[in-house]
Amino acid sequence: MASVTLPTGTVTKLERPGPLRERVYEALLELIVTRSLKPGQHLVETELAGHLGVSRQPVREALQRLNTEGWVDLRPAQGAFVHDPTEEEADQLLVVRGLLEAEAARLAAANATPEATARLRELCEAGERALKADDVDAVVAANADFHTYVMELAANSVLAELSAQVDRRVRWFYTPVARTRGSLSWDEHRAMIDAIAAGDEQRAQQLMRDHTEHTRTSYHARTDAER
């Protein structure tokens, strides 16, 4: 089993100001979400502490919190490992994500202004540039920014709160299929923008539903191929 081997430049030493425990937690969570730390990877406290430039104690506390939240598995006599999600876990998360975002797209179409749709087009262009540069991390970030802004346009605080609870896990599942989805994903975004700009609530909702379903099936197809 691989231990904590990370590409040069992936991790920067943490600044001391602020709650160190929280900063270590956020750093490790981001490494997991971006798959710099891969599902099933062994997490050695001393190695992580060295990468982050901290002692083992805040790393241990962060791993315990990540275990509670389902990002890390603590195995007796073996140590900590990045959680490897089951097909059922992925399916449940991505189905819920589809429900939330389809409703957000409908409300965005009801609320959108010309300025808002112009911003959506800017976000889409950023994603297309990242895709052309084959920068997967930037593609995933741009995709998250696009969906977050659609959620903002929905102007529903309860919907936004629920979406925030699954946002990082959606990024986690989207990262491995970002290249597979490729330009098609951004073509789907552009079609959604057109529906939102036209105030067509039902079409925006259906396009988002189809879009999230394509991501779900792409994820399952990838994991099936790996097996």
C-alpha positions in Angstrom: 0.0 0.0 0.0 1.3 3.4 -1.0 2.1 5.8 1.8 2.2 9.6 1.7 4.1 10.3 -1.5 3.0 13.7 -3.0 4.2 15.6 -6.1 6.7 18.3 -5.5 4.9 21.6 -4.9 1.6 19.9 -4.0 1.8 20.9 -0.4 3.1 24.1 1.1 4.2 24.5 4.7 1.4 25.9 6.8 1.5 29.4 8.3 1.5 29.4 12.1 -1.1 32.1 12.7 -4.7 30.9 13.2 -6.0 27.6 14.7 -3.4 25.1 13.6 -5.7 22.2 14.0 -8.2 23.7 11.6 -5.5 24.6 9.1 -4.1 21.1 9.1 -7.6 19.7 8.7 -8.4 22.0 5.7 -5.0 21.2 4.1 -5.5 17.4 4.3 -9.1 17.6 3.2 -8.1 19.6 0.1 -5.5 17.0 -0.7 -8.1 14.3 -0.5 -10.7 16.2 -2.5 -8.3 16.9 -5.3 -7.0 13.3 -5.2 -3.5 14.3 -4.5 -4.1 11.8 -1.7 -5.9 8.9 -3.4 -8.6 6.6 -2.2 -7.1 3.8 -0.3 -3.8 5.5 0.3 -2.1 4.9 3.6 -1.7 8.2 5.6 1.3 8.1 7.8 1.2 10.8 10.5 5.0 11.5 10.6 5.1 11.9 6.8 2.1 14.2 6.7 3.5 16.3 9.5 6.8 16.6 7.6 5.0 17.7 4.4 3.0 20.3 6.3 5.8 21.5 8.6 3.9 20.7 11.8 4.0 18.3 14.7 2.1 15.0 14.7 -0.5 16.1 17.2 -2.6 18.4 14.9 -2.3 15.8 12.1 -3.6 13.1 14.4 -6.5 15.4 15.4 -7.3 16.2 11.8 -7.3 12.5 10.8 -9.7 11.8 13.6 -12.1 14.5 12.4 -11.7 13.4 8.8 -12.6 9.9 10.0 -15.7 11.1 11.7 -16.8 12.9 8.5 -16.1 9.9 6.3 -13.1 11.1 4.4 -10.6 8.8 6.2 -10.8 5.3 7.6 -9.0 4.5 10.8 -8.2 0.8 11.0 -7.0 -0.8 14.2 -3.4 -1.9 14.1 -3.0 -0.6 10.6 -3.4 3.2 10.7 -5.3 5.8 8.6 -6.3 5.4 5.0 -8.1 7.7 2.6 -11.7 6.4 2.3 -12.4 4.5 -0.9 -16.1 5.1 -1.7 -18.3 2.3 -2.7 -20.5 2.4 -5.9 -23.5 2.9 -3.7 -22.0 5.9 -1.8 -21.1 7.6 -5.1 -24.5 6.9 -6.6 -26.4 8.3 -3.6 -24.3 11.4 -3.5 -24.5 12.2 -7.2 -28.3 11.5 -7.3 -28.8 14.0 -4.5 -26.5 16.5 -6.2 -28.6 16.2 -9.4 -31.9 16.9 -7.5 -30.5 20.0 -5.8 -28.8 21.4 -8.9 -31.8 20.8 -11.2 -33.9 22.9 -8.9 -31.2 25.6 -8.6 -31.1 25.8 -12.4 -34.8 26.3 -12.6 -34.7 29.1 -10.0 -31.7 30.7 -11.7 -33.7 30.9 -14.9 -36.5 32.7 -13.0 -34.1 35.1 -11.4 -31.3 35.7 -13.9 -30.3 39.2 -15.1 -28.2 40.0 -18.2 -25.2 40.7 -15.9 -25.7 37.3 -14.2 -25.8 35.4 -17.5 -22.7 37.3 -18.7 -20.9 36.1 -15.5 -22.0 32.5 -16.3 -20.5 32.8 -19.7 -17.2 34.1 -18.2 -17.1 31.1 -15.9 -17.7 28.8 -18.8 -14.9 30.3 -20.8 -12.6 29.9 -17.9 -13.4 26.2 -17.8 -12.9 25.8 -21.5 -9.5 27.5 -21.3 -8.5 25.1 -18.5 -9.7 22.2 -20.5 -7.7 23.3 -23.5 -4.6 23.6 -21.3 -5.2 20.1 -19.9 -5.2 21.5 -16.4 -7.5 19.1 -14.6 -7.3 20.9 -11.2 -8.3 24.2 -12.9 -11.1 22.4 -14.8 -12.5 21.0 -11.6 -12.3 24.4 -9.9 -14.0 26.1 -12.8 -16.7 23.5 -12.9 -17.3 24.1 -9.1 -17.4 27.9 -9.6 -19.9 27.5 -12.4 -22.3 25.3 -10.4 -21.8 27.5 -7.3 -22.8 30.6 -9.2 -25.9 28.9 -10.5 -26.8 28.0 -6.9 -26.3 31.7 -5.9 -28.7 32.8 -8.7 -31.3 30.4 -7.3 -31.4 32.7 -4.2 -32.7 30.0 -2.0 -30.7 29.8 1.3 -31.9 26.3 2.3 -31.0 24.9 -1.1 -27.6 26.6 -0.9 -27.0 25.2 2.6 -27.8 21.7 1.4 -25.7 22.1 -1.6 -22.7 23.2 0.4 -22.9 20.0 2.4 -22.2 17.9 -0.7 -20.0 20.4 -2.6 -16.6 18.9 -1.7 -17.7 15.4 -2.2 -19.0 16.3 -5.7 -15.6 17.7 -6.5 -14.0 14.5 -5.2 -16.1 12.4 -7.6 -15.9 14.8 -10.5 -12.0 15.0 -10.5 -11.4 11.5 -12.0 -13.9 12.1 -14.8 -13.0 15.7 -15.7 -11.0 14.6 -18.7 -13.6 12.0 -19.8 -16.4 14.5 -19.7 -14.2 16.9 -21.6 -15.7 19.5 -23.9 -19.1 17.9 -23.7 -19.5 19.0 -20.2 -18.9 22.7 -21.2 -21.2 22.4 -24.2 -23.9 21.3 -21.7 -23.0 24.4 -19.5 -23.5 26.7 -22.5 -26.9 25.2 -23.3 -27.9 25.8 -19.7 -26.7 29.4 -19.8 -28.9 29.9 -22.9 -31.9 28.5 -21.1 -31.3 30.6 -18.0 -30.8 33.7 -20.1 -34.1 33.0 -21.9 -35.9 32.6 -18.6 -36.9 29.0 -19.6 -37.2 27.4 -16.2 -38.2 23.9 -17.4 -35.5 23.7 -20.0 -32.8 24.9 -17.6 -34.0 22.3 -15.0 -34.0 19.5 -17.5 -30.6 20.4 -19.0 -29.1 20.4 -15.5 -30.8 17.1 -14.7 -29.3 15.6 -17.8 -25.9 17.2 -17.1 -25.6 15.8 -13.6 -26.8 12.4 -14.8 -24.0 12.3 -17.4 -21.4 12.9 -14.7 -22.9 10.2 -12.6 -22.8 7.6 -15.4 -19.3 8.7 -16.4 -18.1 8.1 -12.9 -19.6 4.6 -12.8 -18.3 3.8 -16.2 -14.8 4.8 -15.1 -14.8 2.8 -11.9 -16.2 -0.3 -13.8 -13.4 0.0 -16.3 -10.8 0.2 -13.5 -12.2 -3.0 -11.9 
